[in-house]
């Protein structure tokens, strides 16, 4: 079980600020750029993580239609040619330039509602050699876990939220406990103070 000294870094950003947010509406994912059989795997991962969190998925977001967009590409330049994507991501041109310069293979953008809860998430994945070598189930679970909560931008820089058991990727039990605690109804949808980590530690203990 995680204690506060392990939980707080998960939501403490590189600039030292603390921020944790969960979804404020049911998740409605859509996937572009993969074969049809992979879409089921990706959506299945979101269903599993939502079930863990006690959160809902839906077929339609009344305001946005869909609120989780996963877009796979071979080169970042392909994003510029996606119809209307620049309307959803106004900074798209500059973002593509930064991703190319950084030689990145994945990027997530979150949008928030007026209360600060997660409203939408855009997940961009460039299938370079590294990502192409990752099994679809592992990649799907990793993206779902990293999108169900607004983690710190450096939360998993040293250790993955997943573990391998008998060759299969599974969510680490300690991270699963944090997700369940974040979505506990007594917890706020968004928190900016590190005292929130103390409350999470208490909820994890209560939910054991």
N, C-alpha and C positions, 0 to 999 in steps of 0.2 A: 504494500500500500504506500502511495506517495505521501510525503509530508510537505509542509509549506515551502521548505527550502528547495524542493524538487519541482513543485508546481509553479511557483512564481516565475522562474526563468522561461516557462512555456509561453508566457504572455507578456514578458518584458522585452520590448523591441530593442534593436541595436542602438537607438538613440536614448535608451534608458526609460522611456515612457511605458506605462502599463496599460494594456488594452485587451479585453476579452469580449467577444460578441458571439451570439448564437443567432440562428435563423429566426425571424419573426413571422414567417409564413411557410406553408407547405412547399417542399422542394419539387420543382418540375424540370427534370433534366432533358436535354437534347444533345445528340452526338453527331458530329460531322467528320467525314474524312476517313472512316473505317468501314470494313465489310459488315454486312448485316448481322452475322453471327457474333461479332465483337460488341455490337450495340447492346445485346442482351446481357453480356458479361459486365459491361460498364454500368448499365442501369441496375443490374442485380447487386453490385457492390454498394450503390447508393441506398438501395432498399435495405440491405443488411445493416449499414451504419445508421440509417434512420431508425430502424427497429431497435438497435442498441440504445440510441439516444432517447427513444420514446417520442420521436418527432414524426411528422407526417410527410408523405409524398402525395402528389396529385397529378392529374392529367392536364390541368390548365391553370395558369396563374391569371386571375381576372384582370390584373393591371398590365402584366408584361407578356402574357402568353406562356413563355418559358422563362425560367429564372436561373438555370444552370446551363451554360453552353460550353460543351467540350469540343474543341476544334483541333484536329490532328493535321499536320502538314509535314512536308519534306524540307521546305525552306521557309524562313520567316517572311520572305517577300510575298509568299502566297497569300498572306493575311490581307495585304493591301487590295487584292483583287476580289475579296469576299464581298458580295453585294450587301450594302447597308451596314457593314460592320463598323465603319467609321462613324455612323450615327450612334451606335451603342457604345463605342469606345472612341470619343472625340480625339484623344491623344494618340490614335493608332499609328500615324506616320512616325512620330518621334519614338514611340514605343518600339516599333519594328527596328528602327535604327539602333536603339540601345541593346536590344536582344541580339542583333547580329554582331555588334561590337563585343558584347560579353560572351559570345559563343554559347548562349544559354540553350537549354533544350526544353524548358518548361517555364510557365509564368501564369500566375493567377491574379485576377483583378476582382475585388469585392466592391459592391455598391451597398449603401445603407439607407434605411428608411429614416423618417424624421426622429424616431426614438433612438436611433443608433444601432438597431438590430440589422442583421444581414438581410438584404433585399434581393441581391443577385450576385452571381459569381461567373466570371468568364475564365475558362481554363484553356490555355494554349499549349500544345505539345508538339515539339519538333522531333520527329522520329529519326534521330541520329543513331549511330551504332550502339550507343549505351542504352537508350530507351528501347530500341528494336530488340535488344537481347533480353529485355525484361518480359516474363510471361504476362499475358493479357490480364489474368486474374490478379496478379501482384500489382500491376500498374493501376488497374481499376480500383482496387482497395486502397492503395496509397492516395490516389486523387480524392476519393470519397472522404477519407479520414481528414485530409488536409483542407477540405472544403466545408466540412460540417461545423467547424468552429474557426473563428479568426484566431489562429495561433500567432505567436511572435514570428517575425520575419527570419529569425535565427533559431527557432525552436528545435528544428531537426537537422541542423547543420552538422552535428557531431554524431547523432544516432537516429536511425529510422524509427518511425512510429510502428513499424512492422517487425515481426520476428519470424524465423524459419523453424517449423516443426515438421520433422520427417519430410523435409524438402518442400513443404507448402508454406506460403506466406500467410501469417495470421496477425491480427491486431494485438499488440502488446497489452497484457491485462492491465498494466498501470495506466496506459493511455486510455483504454476503454473505460476505466474508472473515472478518469478526469472528464471524459465526454459525457458520461451519465450524470456526473455532478453538475456540469455546466448547464445541462438541460433539466435539472430538477426544478419543478415549478416554484420552489421557494427562492430560487436564485434569480438575480436580475438578468435581463436579456443583454445588457451591456454594462461593463464596469471599467472605470479608468483609474481606480485606486488599488494599490497592491494588497490592501487589507482583504480584497476579494479572494486572494489566494488562501487566506486563513479560513474563510467561509467554505471554499471548495474542499479544503482538507477535512473540515468537519463533516461536510456532506458525503465525502467519499467514505469516511468512517461509518456514518449512519446508514449508508446504502450497502455496506458489506454484508 
